Amino acid sequence: MKIRALIVGLAALGFAAAAAAAEPIVIKFSHVVATDTPKGKGAEKFKELAEKYTNGAVKVEVYANSTLYKDKEEMEALQLGAVQMVAPSLAKFGPLGVRTFEVFDLPYIFDNADDLHKVTTGPVGKKLFASLEPKGIKGLAYWDNGFKVFSANTPLHKVEDFKGLKMRIQSSKVLDEQMRALKSLPQVMAFSEVYQALQTGVVDGTENPPSNLYTQKMYEVQKHVTISNHGYLGYAVITNKKFWDGLPGNVRDQLEKAMDEATEYANSIAKDENVSAMAAVKASGKSEVYTPTAEERSALKKALYPVHKEMTSRIGKETIEAVYKATGFDPSKM
């Protein structure tokens, strides 16, 4: 025990000496939505732990979406090393030619968080991250935001209720096809612009986990919310591979420890925050919240399952089937 204590003490002194001898290593951590969201809180937790575990040898600067770069510029900034860490949604890798991550956008491919985590913490998740490395990107963690609900200014109880509505989506071919399967008109728009677009009627509705719906005040300009839980919204915490590999080994070890703990924290609060956010939306009285019946949910799932088939050539049959196998999803029952 004394030897172990001595080793720990020497390691701490090493970090302290490194911090005193040189300027701290700065990690600009961008694209974290906002500080009051699960992702934002996860980023702040990583900052706290990273600076603590490295005794100040690392300084983490956290930036909300579009603070440093617009969405389309952020991935390029990471690859060039202008930012060291970002947490984009899992649909953001398509423009890089890595379309397999779009499997996470397929509607109703996950029934619950347990099914989801069989993928993100298992071999499928690791294989997906490995596919980013030729692009100069290293995957560090998957962070949950939660399962999405639909919102609009008209009730969304049945499949036909979506027809003709202008629905905001993230830039994703899968989400585009999802809305078209419902005969809606998909509208790609930056997250920072959504509230105003809903307020002014540029778009009729959108999809979000409850935490985003609430913290970004979208419920104030949406009369109806349907708890569809039709799709997953999650993020990949990624870093510039050259930067990460070039870190001193002891620093990288402590950052990995900080990331593991921040990931556990972020994912643990995501579910609770979505529950409390939906309760707050209901309490506000500004949106009528509707839970579909079993029959309505089944009809919505059947209407959206063709998106899986339509996107197979884009995402890859092997990836989709690997997710089916990991979660026990049975296409024959759709």
C-alpha positions as CSV (number, residue, x, y, z in Angstrom):
1,M,0.0,0.0,0.0
2,K,2.9,2.4,0.8
3,I,4.5,1.7,-2.6
4,R,1.2,2.3,-4.3
5,A,0.8,5.6,-2.4
6,L,4.3,6.6,-3.4
7,I,3.6,5.9,-7.1
8,V,0.4,7.9,-7.0
9,G,2.2,10.7,-5.3
10,L,5.0,10.8,-7.8
11,A,2.6,10.8,-10.6
12,A,0.8,13.8,-9.2
13,L,4.1,15.6,-8.7
14,G,4.9,14.8,-12.3
15,F,1.7,16.4,-13.5
16,A,2.3,19.4,-11.3
17,A,5.8,19.8,-12.5
18,A,4.7,19.6,-16.1
19,A,2.0,22.1,-15.6
20,A,4.5,24.5,-13.9
21,A,7.1,24.0,-16.6
22,A,5.0,24.7,-19.6
23,E,1.8,26.2,-20.8
24,P,-1.2,23.9,-20.4
25,I,-2.4,21.8,-23.3
26,V,-5.6,23.5,-24.5
27,I,-8.5,21.4,-25.7
28,K,-11.2,23.3,-27.5
29,F,-14.3,21.2,-27.0
30,S,-17.0,22.4,-29.4
31,H,-20.5,21.6,-30.6
32,V,-22.0,20.8,-27.3
33,V,-25.6,22.3,-27.9
34,A,-25.7,24.4,-24.7
35,T,-24.5,24.1,-21.1
36,D,-28.0,23.2,-19.7
37,T,-28.4,20.1,-21.9
38,P,-27.2,16.6,-21.1
39,K,-24.4,17.0,-23.7
40,G,-23.4,20.4,-22.3
41,K,-23.3,19.1,-18.8
42,G,-21.3,16.1,-19.9
43,A,-18.8,18.4,-21.6
44,E,-18.5,20.5,-18.4
45,K,-18.0,17.3,-16.4
46,F,-15.2,16.2,-18.7
47,K,-13.6,19.7,-18.3
48,E,-13.7,19.4,-14.6
49,L,-12.3,15.9,-14.4
50,A,-9.6,16.4,-17.2
51,E,-8.2,19.5,-15.4
52,K,-8.4,17.8,-12.1
53,Y,-6.7,14.5,-13.1
54,T,-3.9,16.3,-15.0
55,N,-3.3,18.8,-12.3
56,G,-3.8,21.7,-14.7
57,A,-1.6,20.3,-17.4
58,V,-4.7,20.4,-19.6
59,K,-7.1,23.2,-20.0
60,V,-10.5,22.5,-21.6
61,E,-12.6,25.2,-23.2
62,V,-16.2,24.3,-23.9
63,Y,-18.1,26.0,-26.7
64,A,-21.8,25.7,-27.5
65,N,-23.1,24.9,-31.1
66,S,-22.2,27.5,-33.7
67,T,-20.0,29.5,-31.3
68,L,-16.8,28.9,-33.1
69,Y,-17.9,27.4,-36.4
70,K,-21.1,26.7,-38.2
71,D,-22.2,23.1,-38.3
72,K,-20.8,22.3,-41.7
73,E,-17.4,23.9,-40.9
74,E,-16.9,22.2,-37.5
75,M,-15.8,18.8,-38.8
76,E,-13.2,20.4,-41.1
77,A,-12.0,22.5,-38.2
78,L,-11.4,19.3,-36.2
79,Q,-9.6,17.6,-39.0
80,L,-7.3,20.7,-39.4
81,G,-6.7,20.8,-35.7
82,A,-8.3,24.2,-35.2
83,V,-10.5,22.5,-32.5
84,Q,-9.4,19.4,-30.7
85,M,-12.7,17.8,-29.7
86,V,-16.3,18.0,-30.9
87,A,-19.5,16.1,-30.2
88,P,-21.6,16.1,-33.3
89,S,-24.7,14.1,-33.8
90,L,-24.1,10.7,-35.4
91,A,-25.5,11.8,-38.7
92,K,-22.7,14.2,-39.3
93,F,-20.2,11.7,-40.8
94,G,-22.0,11.2,-44.1
95,P,-20.3,14.2,-45.8
96,L,-17.0,12.5,-44.9
97,G,-18.0,9.4,-46.8
98,V,-18.6,7.4,-43.6
99,R,-22.3,6.7,-43.9
100,T,-22.5,3.7,-41.5
101,F,-23.2,5.9,-38.5
102,E,-26.5,6.8,-40.2
103,V,-27.8,3.5,-38.9
104,F,-28.5,5.4,-35.7
105,D,-31.0,7.6,-37.5
106,L,-33.2,4.7,-38.7
107,P,-36.6,5.0,-37.1
108,Y,-37.6,2.5,-34.5
109,I,-34.4,0.5,-34.9
110,F,-34.0,0.7,-31.0
111,D,-36.9,-0.1,-28.7
112,N,-35.2,1.2,-25.6
113,A,-31.9,2.4,-24.1
114,D,-30.8,-1.1,-23.2
115,D,-31.0,-2.1,-26.9
116,L,-29.1,1.0,-27.9
117,H,-26.3,0.4,-25.5
118,K,-25.7,-3.1,-26.7
119,V,-24.6,-1.3,-29.9
120,T,-22.7,1.7,-28.5
121,T,-20.8,-0.2,-25.9
122,G,-20.2,-3.3,-27.9
123,P,-18.3,-4.5,-31.0
124,V,-20.5,-2.7,-33.5
125,G,-19.8,0.7,-31.8
126,K,-16.1,0.0,-31.8
127,K,-16.1,-1.0,-35.4
128,L,-17.9,2.2,-36.4
129,F,-15.3,4.3,-34.5
130,A,-12.5,2.5,-36.3
131,S,-13.9,3.6,-39.6
132,L,-13.2,7.2,-38.7
133,E,-9.5,6.8,-38.3
134,P,-8.5,7.0,-42.0
135,K,-10.2,10.4,-41.9
136,G,-7.9,11.6,-39.1
137,I,-10.6,11.3,-36.5
138,K,-10.6,9.2,-33.3
139,G,-13.8,8.2,-31.6
140,L,-13.7,8.5,-27.8
141,A,-17.3,8.0,-26.6
142,Y,-21.0,7.8,-27.5
143,W,-23.2,10.2,-25.5
144,D,-27.0,9.9,-25.3
145,N,-29.5,12.6,-25.7
146,G,-32.5,10.4,-25.8
147,F,-35.4,9.3,-28.0
148,K,-37.1,11.9,-30.1
149,V,-40.7,13.1,-30.0
150,F,-42.6,14.9,-32.8
151,S,-43.9,18.4,-32.4
152,A,-46.1,20.6,-34.6
153,N,-48.9,23.2,-34.4
154,T,-51.4,20.5,-35.4
155,P,-52.1,17.2,-33.6
156,L,-49.9,14.3,-34.7
157,H,-51.9,11.2,-33.7
158,K,-52.1,9.3,-36.9
159,V,-49.7,8.7,-39.9
160,E,-51.9,10.9,-42.2
161,D,-51.6,13.8,-39.8
162,F,-48.0,14.4,-41.0
163,K,-49.0,14.8,-44.6
164,G,-47.8,18.1,-46.1
165,L,-46.2,19.5,-42.9
166,K,-42.8,21.3,-43.2
167,M,-40.7,19.4,-40.7
168,R,-37.3,20.6,-39.6
169,I,-34.6,17.9,-39.5
170,Q,-30.8,17.7,-39.1
171,S,-28.9,17.2,-42.3
172,S,-29.3,13.5,-42.8
173,K,-30.5,11.5,-45.8
174,V,-32.1,9.0,-43.5
175,L,-34.1,11.6,-41.7
176,D,-35.0,13.1,-45.0
177,E,-36.4,9.8,-46.1
178,Q,-38.1,9.3,-42.8
179,M,-40.1,12.5,-43.3
180,R,-40.9,11.7,-46.9
181,A,-42.2,8.3,-45.8
182,L,-44.7,10.2,-43.7
183,K,-45.5,12.5,-46.7
184,S,-44.0,15.5,-44.8
185,L,-41.7,18.0,-46.4
186,P,-38.2,17.8,-44.7
187,Q,-36.5,21.1,-44.1
188,V,-32.7,21.0,-43.2
189,M,-31.8,23.7,-40.8
190,A,-29.1,24.5,-38.2
191,F,-30.2,23.8,-34.6
192,S,-29.6,27.4,-33.6
193,E,-32.2,28.6,-36.1
194,V,-35.0,26.3,-35.2
195,Y,-36.8,28.3,-32.6
196,Q,-37.2,31.3,-34.8
197,A,-38.3,29.2,-37.8
198,L,-41.0,27.6,-35.7
199,Q,-42.1,30.9,-34.2
200,T,-42.4,32.5,-37.6
201,G,-43.9,29.5,-39.4
202,V,-41.0,28.9,-41.7
203,V,-41.4,25.3,-40.6
204,D,-44.5,23.6,-39.0
205,G,-42.8,21.2,-36.7
206,T,-39.7,19.2,-35.8
207,E,-38.4,16.2,-33.8
208,N,-36.3,16.4,-30.7
209,P,-35.6,14.6,-27.4
210,P,-37.7,16.3,-24.7
211,S,-34.6,17.9,-23.2
212,N,-33.9,19.9,-26.4
213,L,-37.5,20.7,-26.8
214,Y,-37.6,22.2,-23.3
215,T,-34.2,23.9,-22.9
216,Q,-34.4,25.6,-26.3
217,K,-38.0,26.7,-25.5
218,M,-39.4,25.1,-28.7
219,Y,-42.5,24.0,-26.8
220,E,-43.4,27.7,-26.5
221,V,-44.0,27.8,-30.2
222,Q,-45.4,24.3,-30.8
223,K,-49.0,23.6,-29.8
224,H,-48.8,19.8,-29.9
225,V,-46.2,17.2,-28.9
226,T,-46.5,13.5,-29.6
227,I,-44.4,11.1,-27.5
228,S,-43.5,8.9,-30.4
229,N,-40.0,7.9,-29.3
230,H,-39.4,7.0,-32.9
231,G,-35.8,7.8,-33.3
232,Y,-32.6,8.1,-31.3
233,L,-30.5,11.3,-31.0
234,G,-27.0,10.7,-29.8
235,Y,-23.5,12.1,-30.2
236,A,-20.0,10.9,-30.9
237,V,-17.3,12.6,-28.9
238,I,-14.4,12.7,-31.3
239,T,-11.0,14.2,-31.4
240,N,-8.3,15.0,-33.9
241,K,-6.3,11.7,-34.1
242,K,-2.9,13.3,-34.7
243,F,-3.5,15.5,-31.7
244,W,-4.6,12.7,-29.5
245,D,-1.8,10.3,-30.5
246,G,0.7,13.1,-29.9
247,L,-0.3,13.7,-26.3
248,P,2.1,12.5,-23.6
249,G,1.1,9.0,-22.5
250,N,0.4,9.9,-18.9
251,V,-1.8,12.9,-20.0
252,R,-3.7,10.8,-22.5
253,D,-4.3,8.1,-19.8
254,Q,-5.9,10.7,-17.5
255,L,-8.0,12.2,-20.2
256,E,-9.3,8.7,-21.1
257,K,-10.2,8.2,-17.5
258,A,-12.0,11.6,-17.4
259,M,-13.8,10.8,-20.6
260,D,-15.0,7.4,-19.3
261,E,-16.4,9.1,-16.1
262,A,-17.9,12.0,-18.0
263,T,-19.6,9.5,-20.4
264,E,-21.1,7.6,-17.5
265,Y,-22.3,10.8,-16.0
266,A,-23.8,12.2,-19.3
267,N,-25.6,9.1,-20.2
268,S,-27.0,8.6,-16.7
269,I,-28.6,12.0,-16.6
270,A,-29.9,12.0,-20.2
271,K,-32.9,9.8,-19.3
272,D,-33.8,11.6,-16.1
273,E,-33.5,15.0,-17.8
274,N,-35.8,14.0,-20.6
275,V,-38.4,12.8,-18.1
276,S,-38.3,16.0,-16.2
277,A,-38.2,18.1,-19.3
278,M,-41.4,16.5,-20.6
279,A,-43.0,17.0,-17.2
280,A,-42.1,20.7,-17.5
281,V,-43.5,20.9,-21.0
282,K,-46.8,19.5,-19.7
283,A,-46.9,21.8,-16.7
284,S,-46.4,24.8,-18.9
285,G,-49.7,24.4,-20.6
286,K,-48.3,25.7,-23.8
287,S,-48.1,22.4,-25.6
288,E,-50.7,19.6,-25.5
289,V,-48.7,16.3,-25.0
290,Y,-50.1,13.2,-26.5
291,T,-49.1,9.5,-26.0
292,P,-50.0,7.4,-29.0
293,T,-52.1,4.3,-28.5
294,A,-50.6,0.9,-29.1
295,E,-52.4,0.8,-32.5
296,E,-51.2,4.2,-33.5
297,R,-47.6,3.4,-32.5
298,S,-47.7,0.2,-34.5
299,A,-49.1,2.0,-37.5
300,L,-46.3,4.6,-37.3
301,K,-43.7,1.9,-37.0
302,K,-45.0,0.1,-40.1
303,A,-45.1,3.4,-42.1
304,L,-41.5,4.1,-41.2
305,Y,-39.9,0.6,-41.5
306,P,-39.5,1.0,-45.3
307,V,-36.9,3.6,-44.6
308,H,-34.7,0.7,-43.3
309,K,-34.9,-1.0,-46.7
310,E,-34.6,2.2,-48.7
311,M,-31.4,3.2,-46.8
312,T,-29.7,-0.2,-47.0
313,S,-27.6,0.6,-50.0
314,R,-26.5,3.8,-48.4
315,I,-25.7,2.6,-44.9
316,G,-24.6,-0.9,-45.7
317,K,-26.5,-4.2,-45.3
318,E,-23.7,-5.5,-43.0
319,T,-24.0,-2.6,-40.6
320,I,-27.8,-2.7,-40.4
321,E,-27.8,-6.5,-39.9
322,A,-25.1,-6.2,-37.2
323,V,-27.4,-3.8,-35.3
324,Y,-30.4,-6.1,-35.8
325,K,-28.4,-9.0,-34.4
326,A,-27.1,-7.0,-31.4
327,T,-30.5,-5.7,-30.4
328,G,-32.7,-8.7,-31.5
329,F,-34.6,-6.5,-33.9
330,D,-36.8,-8.8,-36.1
331,P,-37.7,-7.2,-39.5
332,S,-40.3,-10.0,-40.2
333,K,-42.5,-8.5,-37.4
334,M,-42.7,-5.1,-39.0
